[in-house]
Amino acid sequence: MAPGPGFRLAEVQILLAVVIALRLATRDWTLIAERPAALRDGLTVMSWYTGTPAPWALVAVQVVGLVCAVLVVAQRRPHLAFVGLWIAYTSLTALWGSSGKVMHNDVLTVLVGAVFLFASGPPRDGWSDLRVRYGWPPRAALAVLATAYVVSGAQKLVHSGPEWVFSDNMTWVLRLGLSANLSGGVTPVAQDAAHLVAEHGWLSASLAGGALLLELTAPLWLAVRRTRVLFVVSVALMHGSIWLFIGLDYSAWVLTAAAVAVPMSLAPDRALFRMPVSAVGAPRR
């Protein structure tokens, strides 16, 4: 709850808006309309809606979200615009994930973004101001980020225990990834490398152990300003290997981690972006 500069809150908010905008712009949300309503029975924040959304309605929500993202980046009514952006994004991702296998590709972005529903950013002439209201949201976003990763690691231990690392678990995960294209999935990019790792138990165990260790130690990485960028690099390597070996896209997790941890790795008096001309001046408390 210590005071923080207004520019840091604005930076994290802008970067999260860019991440959400990329997710909104790069998916064909009209595919939701092709799914029968009876198949959309997953428990989400959109479970109250039992109908089948029209394609035009899905596109309209997408466009509204993208317009809100532009307003956040331009810092025009950023708080209200971010609320609209988050609602559009969360609604579409909830509808998308309510049928078939439950995926959590977007859950980290949704959870971290929820912090900024309650955060009021600085005016354009107040980016250099130091206030508690500007200090807590970026730190809360770090806490949510750390919690998401440590819970992911803890759940592996709860359900599988040490066998998640030391059994042939990862070997079979890799082999299933190699055969994903047979069931209409995404073919891994590095199939030969995945096959090599799957055939050597110690490599599979090392991959699993490294991922688990990174997740469980996330709060430590993110608690220290100088190791936050290293955490981003590490999760990029972890999620990148998942994409290469298995074909699962967790790029939103990497981008969300970067959007929060990179600005928060800078010295408190150092801005990531150039402040508006009207914001330059002595900080106000």
Sequence and secondary structure as in RCSB ss.txt:
>XXXX:A:sequence
MAPGPGFRLAEVQILLAVVIALRLATRDWTLIAERPAALRDGLTVMSWYTGTPAPWALVAVQVVGLVCAVLVVAQ
RRPHLAFVGLWIAYTSLTALWGSSGKVMHNDVLTVLVGAVFLFASGPPRDGWSDLRVRYGWPPRAALAVLATAYV
VSGAQKLVHSGPEWVFSDNMTWVLRLGLSANLSGGVTPVAQDAAHLVAEHGWLSASLAGGALLLELTAPLWLAVR
RTRVLFVVSVALMHGSIWLFIGLDYSAWVLTAAAVAVPMSLAPDRALFRMPVSAVGAPRR
>XXXX:A:secstr
   EEHHHHHHHHHHHHHHHHHHHHTS GGGGGGS GGGB S STTTT  S   HHHHHHHHHHHHHHHHHHHTT
SSHHHHHHHHHHHHHHHHHHHTTBSS   TTHHHHHHHHGGGS     TT TT EEHHHHHHHHHHHHHHHHHHH
HHHHHHHHHTTTHHHHSSHHHHHHHHHHTGGGGT    S HHHHHHHHT HHHHHHHHHHHHHHHHTHHHHHHSG
GGHHHHHHHHHHHHHHHHHHH    HHHHHHHHHHHHHHTS TT  SS   GGG S    
